Amino acid sequence: MEAPTRIETARRQLRVARYSLGAAAVAGFAVFALVARAAHPGTSTTTQAPSTATYEGDSQSAPTFDFGNGSIGPSNSVPSVQSGGS
């Protein structure tokens, strides 16, 4: 039986390296996914009842929102022009 050539040996080593890198990538992704799932705040095991907000005030004490004076337009100030004379 003949000994494998250098090319055959290099191809075998390359194939082993590719499989090893692929397996390491899959394992790394799985670990990352597990860590991300464990760290996510939505995975809490405690249960809380949903809060219900009620408003028991009258219309006089309801909060209001105001847009201000509603003025839209240019300002009344005149921009100063500086000349860079030479």
C-alpha positions in Angstrom: 0.0 0.0 0.0 1.3 3.4 -0.9 1.8 6.3 1.6 -0.6 9.2 1.1 0.9 12.1 -0.9 1.4 15.5 0.6 -1.6 16.8 -1.4 -3.9 14.1 0.0 -2.6 14.8 3.5 -3.2 18.5 3.1 -6.7 17.9 1.8 -7.5 15.6 4.8 -6.2 18.2 7.2 -8.2 21.0 5.5 -11.4 18.8 5.7 -10.8 18.2 9.4 -10.2 21.9 10.0 -13.4 22.8 8.2 -15.5 20.4 10.1 -13.9 21.5 13.4 -14.6 25.2 12.6 -18.2 24.4 11.7 -18.8 22.4 14.8 -17.2 25.2 16.9 -19.4 27.8 15.2 -22.6 25.8 15.9 -21.6 25.2 19.5 -20.8 28.9 19.9 -24.1 30.0 18.4 -26.0 27.6 20.7 -24.1 29.0 23.8 -24.8 32.5 22.7 -28.5 31.7 22.2 -28.8 30.1 25.6 -27.0 33.1 27.3 -29.2 35.6 25.5 -32.4 33.7 26.4 -31.3 33.5 30.1 -30.4 37.2 30.2 -33.6 38.4 28.5 -35.9 40.3 31.0 -39.0 38.8 29.4 -38.2 35.3 30.7 -38.9 36.0 34.3 -40.6 33.2 36.1 -42.6 35.4 38.5 -46.1 36.1 37.5 -47.8 39.4 38.1 -51.4 40.4 37.7 -51.9 43.0 35.0 -52.4 46.5 36.4 -55.6 48.3 35.6 -55.6 52.1 35.7 -58.8 53.9 36.5 -59.7 57.6 36.5 -62.0 58.6 39.3 -61.9 62.4 38.9 -64.3 64.8 37.4 -63.7 66.8 34.2 -62.6 69.8 36.2 -59.5 68.1 37.5 -58.6 66.3 34.3 -55.1 67.0 33.0 -55.0 69.3 30.0 -52.6 69.8 27.1 -51.9 73.1 25.6 -50.0 73.9 22.4 -48.9 77.3 23.6 -49.7 80.6 21.8 -49.7 79.0 18.4 -47.5 81.5 16.6 -45.7 80.2 13.6 -43.5 82.5 11.5 -40.2 84.3 11.3 -38.8 85.9 14.4 -39.1 89.7 14.8 -35.4 90.2 15.1 -33.4 91.4 12.2 -30.2 89.4 11.5 -27.0 91.4 11.6 -25.0 91.3 8.4 -21.2 91.5 8.8 -19.2 92.3 5.8 -15.7 90.9 5.4 -14.3 93.9 3.5 -10.8 93.6 2.2 
